Amino acid sequence: MKAPQNRKVVVIGYGAATALGNNFATTWAGAVAGKAGFRRLTRCKVETRSQVVGEIPDWDPSTLPFVSRKDASLWNANFVFLTMEICRQALEHAGLTIDQQTGPRTACLIGSALNGSDAYRVAMDNYTRLGPLKVSPYLLPNLCANLPAGKAGMLLGFTGPIFSPQGACASGNHAIGIGARMIRDGDCDFALAGGAETCLTPEIILGFANMLATIKVGPKDRSFADPAQASRPFSLDRKGFVLAEGAGVLVLAAEEVARAHGLLPRAEIAGVGWTSDAHHFTRPNAQTVIRAMQDALEDAEIAPEDIGAVNAHGTSTPTGDATEAECMRTVFGHHLSRIPISANKSQVGHSLGASAAIEAALGIEAMHQGLVLPTVNHIPDPSLADLDVVPNATRQHAHECFLSNSFGFGGTNCCIVFRGL
């Protein structure tokens, strides 16, 4: 194999669809305003107290110009069209034109924790009610993890490598990290990297509720009257995460190639740290989480005190938030009290395999604009009093680097350092 080219990798654009909006601009405006995008479930009907979710507002794939009536019927795994549209938005934001020169040098890596489970649900319903011949011949393509990236390529014209990094809730960061390595080594010049998740089906909602992962909203909970208050990372009364659909895609590029095409670098991917817990399928292992953060800092060749902000995994679970806080204390020591910590899931919920990419885009835009986004719905927890979680309102804060944390079921951890340009 050829020697790696050791190129600097930059982010030149991004797209996102979240509970705050069906594009990045709307999501960003809501995030800066301190809003949270949660509401009671409308995608389906299911008997559970975990009824508060994050749905993408004004999202109807059948209205997209590239979706025909036939396509809408055949491609019923909702993450397919979502990926295609957010990849399109990300390329538009970056200003990257896919042509005969750039197309073969553009990769696409879109992760997902659950893939096309919604299409499988439809197939099983058709099978049990109508018989075996009513199982769609498109079922298997709808289930394939790489198909959304492949369909995005068919729509947009790129022909570089496509695949789906599978790292559960850390999939988005894994996609960004692998895409950065591919560009650094010269395998491609550009990469669409991120994640997409369309997880609001009865079985998935009930599965998370029954494993006590998501918040159960009773009449005495403050989110009963106001669903926007359901996700509250690092808060005294946190009770579990809010399950949310969403997608986030970053456009990565080799710096010299981006500049040659007149494209604006917004941030550098400075360091990546990834580990596995070898511990438990849901409970985090503090030692390996700490190592993921430290490895990201070491890869970026910076000291802990050089980090100007942290984008926390911050799911709003009692154990998860406490463990992440413990790990940050070890990594940053006495510097931690001066580092603002944003938990975007307080505003957009937990989009599983898409969450890290959404949070990366929000973190880069915040760094670019010299501010940090808030952790909303916050009531101070005395045991976490040493953390500055930017409670409830956006803050002006110039910084040159931030650390983005992401951890997933199965004990998979991926942390990335982004440096401003």
N, C-alpha and C positions, 0 to 999 in steps of 0.2 A: 504493500500500500504506500501511496505517496505520503510524504511528510506533511503534517498539519501546517496550515498557513498562518495560524495564530492571529487571525484578524479580530479587530474590535467589533463587537456586536452591539447594535443600537436598536432602539424602538422608534419607528417612524410614524406610527399611527395605531389606532385601536377602534374597536366597535363593541357595543354591549347592548343587551336587552335584559332588563331587570324588573323587579317589582315597582321601581320608580319610573320606568319608562321603556318604550320599545326601541330606543336608540341611545347612544351614549350621551348626546347633548341633553336630552330630557332627564336621563339618570343623573347626570352631573348637576344640573340645576336643582333637582330635588335634594341631592346629597348636601350641597353647599347650604341650602336653606334649612337643613336639619330635619327634613321630613323622613318618615318611614312609610314604606309602600304596602303595608299589610292589610288584608281584608279577609272576610269569611269566604270559605271555599265556594266557588261557582263552577269549576271545571267538571265536577262529578258530585254524586251524593254518597255519603258514607256516614255511618253512625259512629261518632267518636267525639271526644271533647277536644281533639287536636284539629279544630276547624279553622283556626287562623293560619293563613298561608301567604306566600308571596306569589301572586300571579302577574304575568307581564300584561300591563294594561294595553288595550287597543291592539291586541295581537290576534290576527286572523290570517293564517298563511294563504287561504284561498284568494285573498285580495292582492297578493303579490303579483307583479306583472309577469313573472316567469313561471307561475303555477297555473296550469290549465285545469279544467274540471277533471280530466282523466288523471293527471298527475296527483291531484288532491286525493283521489280515490285510491290510487295504487300505493302512494308513499304515505302510509298512515302512522309511521313512527315520527312523532312531531319534532324530534331533534334534527331530522334531515333538513327540512325547510328552514328551521331556525339557524342552523349552521350556515347554510347557503346565504341567507340574508345578512347575517352578522359578518361573515367573511366579505361580502360585497361592501357593507358599510365601512369595514376596517380599511379595505383597499382605497375606498373613496376618501376616507379621512387622511390616509397616508399620502394620497396623490400618486400612487403607484399604478401605472398603466401596464397591464399584462399584454405583451406582444410576442413576436417571434424571438426577441432577445431575452426578455425577462421571464417569459412563461416556462421554458425548460429549466430555469434556475430558481424557480419558486416552489418551495415545499409547503405542505399543509399538515399540521399535527393538531387534531382536535380530540381531547379526552372526554370521557363520560363515565360516570360511575354505574349507571343503569342502562345505558344504550337504548335499544328499541323495545323496552319492556311494555310500553303502551300498545305497540303493534301486536305483541304476543298475546296480550289480554284480549284484543279484538278477535284474533285467530281462535283462541280457546272458546270464546263465547260463540263464534260462528260454528265451531266444531260440535259443541255440546247441544246447540239448539237446532242447527240446520244440517249437520252431517259432514263427513270428511271432505267432500268435493267443494265445500264452501270455505276451506282454508286457502287463503290467498297464495298464489304462486310467487308473490312478491314478499311473502313473510320472511324468508331467509335473508334477502338483501336488506330488508328493513331492520333486521336484528344485527347485522354486521357492523362492528364498531367503526370500521374505516369508511363505510358508505357515505356518511355526511361529508367528509373531506373529499371523497371521490365525486359526489354530486356537485360540490362547490367548484371543483376543477372543471367539470363539464359546463357549468354555468359561466365561469370566469376565465377559463382558458389556460390555467397553469398546468404543467406536466412534470413537475418535480416530484420527489418522494411524498407519499401520503400514508399516514397510519394514525392509530389512536392510542396514545399512551394511557395505560390503565393504572391509575394510582388512587382509586376511590376519590375521596374529597381533596386529595392533593394533585389530581390529574392535571389541572390547569398549570400549576407550577412545573410539573414534570414535562409538560409539552413545551413550555417556555425554555426550560433548562436544556432539553434535548435539541430543540430547534437552534438555540444559541451555540451549542457544541457543533452542530452540523455546519452552521455558517462559519464559525471560527475555523473549522478544519478544511473548509473549501468544498463541502459536498453540495452546497447551494449558496446563492447570494441573498435570497429572501426566504422568509418562512412566515406563514400564518399559523400562530400557535395559541392555543387556549382550550376552551371546553364548552360543552353545551349539555343542558339537562332539562328534560321535560318529564317531571317525576310525580305530577299530581294525579295519580290514579288511586283507586280505593285500596288495593293491596299494599302499595308502597306507603301510603299515609298510615294505614293500620299497622304495618310492620314497624315503622319508626315509633308510632305511639305505644305499641305493646312492648317495645324494648326500652321504654321510658327515656327516649332520646329527645322527643319533641314536647313542646309545652302543651299542657292540658289546661284549657281555659274554663274555670268555673265562675259562678256568679260573684264570688268575692275577689277574683283577680282583677287588677286594674285594667287589663286589656279586654275584659268582658264588655265594657261600655265603649272602649276605644281600642280596637284591634291594633292600631299603630304602635301600641306600647308593649306588644307581646315579646319582642326580642330585646333583651337587655344584658348584653355581655358585661361581665365584671360588676354587675349590680348586686346589691344585697339580696334581692328577691328573684334572681335568675332561676328559671325552672326548666330550661331546655330550649333547643333551637326552633326556629320557624322554618319549616320546609318551603323551599321556593324554586320555581322554575327560572331559567335564565341562561344566558350565554355571554361569553367574553372572548374576544380574539385580539391578540396583539400582532402587528406586522413588524417582524424583525428584519434586520438587514446588516450586511457588512458595511461598516462606516464609509469606506472609500467608494463603494458602489453606490450607496445612497447619495453621497455628495456628487458623484459623477452624473447622477440622474436629476440633480437639483432638488432632492428630497430632504426635509428637515429632520435631523435626529433630535428626539425629545428626551431620551435617557439612554444610558448605557447599561447593559446587563453585566454587572461588574463581578458577581460571584454567585456560585450555586453550591448548596450543601444538601446532600440527600442521604438518608439513613433508613434502616428498618428496625423495629422494636424487638423482635423475637421475644415477645412478652405476652400480649393478649390481643384479641381481635378488635376490641373497642377501647380498652383502658390504656392510656398513653404510658410510655416508659420515659421518665424524666431524663435518664442518662443519654438515651439516643436522640431525644428531642434537643437537648442541650448541644450534643455533638453536631446535629444538622445546622443549628444556628452558628456555632463556632466554625464549622467547615465553610459556610457561606462567607463569613468574615475573612477567613484565611484565604479563600479563593480570590476574594476581592483585594487582598493584600492591604487590609485596613484593620485598625484597632477598634475595640468596642466603643470607645469614646468618639469615634468618627461617625457613628450612626446618629443621624439627626431626628429620626422618627421610626416608629415601628407600626407596620400594618399587621395587627394581630389576627391569628386564626379566630379567636374570640367567638365561640359558637353560642354562648349563653347557657352552657351546662355548668352545674356547680363544680364538678370534678375537673372538667376540661379547662375552664378558665383559671381555676386555682393552680393546676399543674403548669399551665403556660406561664402564669405569673411567677411561680417558683423557678422555672427554667430561665426566664428573663433575668431574675435576680442573680442567678449564678453566672450568666453570660456577661451582664453589664455591671454587676456590683454596685458601687455607690454612684455610678453614673446614671442608673436607671431613673432616679427621681426627676432628672432634667430632660428625659426623653419622652415626648408625647406619643401616646399609643392610641391609634384609631382602630375601632372594631366596626368595619363596614356592614357586618351582618346585622347590626342593630337597625340598619336602614333598608337593606335589600334581602335579608334572610340568608339562609344557607342553601345555595344552589349546587351543593355536592361537587361534582367534577368540574363545574364551571366557576365555582366561587373564587378560586385563586386568580384566575385570569381577569375576572371582573374587578377584584380588589387591586390587582397590579395596575390596571388601567386607571382606576380612581386614584391610586397612590402616585402614579407618574404625573397625572394632571395636577394633583395637589402640589407636588414638589415643583412642577413647572410654574405654577401660579403663586408660590411662596406661602402656602397655607397648609393646615392639616384639618382633615374632616373630623366630625365629632363622633363620639360614642353616645348615641341618644338613649333616652329612657333610663338614664342613670340615677340610681340611688346609692350613695357611698356604702361600700362594704368595709368595715373597720379592718378586716384581715387583709385587705388590698389597698390600704391607705397610702402606701408608698408608690402606687402607680398613678401617673398622670394620664388618665384615659380620655382627655379632651371632652369633659362631660357636657353633652347637650347642645353645644354650639361650635361652629367652625371658628378656627383661630388663625390669625396671621402668624406664620412661622417659617422663616427662610431656612432651608436645609439643603445639603448637597447629596446626601445618601439616605436611603431608608431600607429597612429589612422587612420583607414580606414573608410571613409564616403560613404554612399550610400543612395540615396533618390529616391522615385518612384512616378509615377502617382497615384492619389487617396489619396495622402498625407501620404505616408508610409516611415518611416525613420529607418535605422538600421546602427549603428556605432559599430565598433569592435576595441578593443585594442589588438595588438599582441606584445608579449614580446619575445626577443631573448633568446636563450639557448646556 
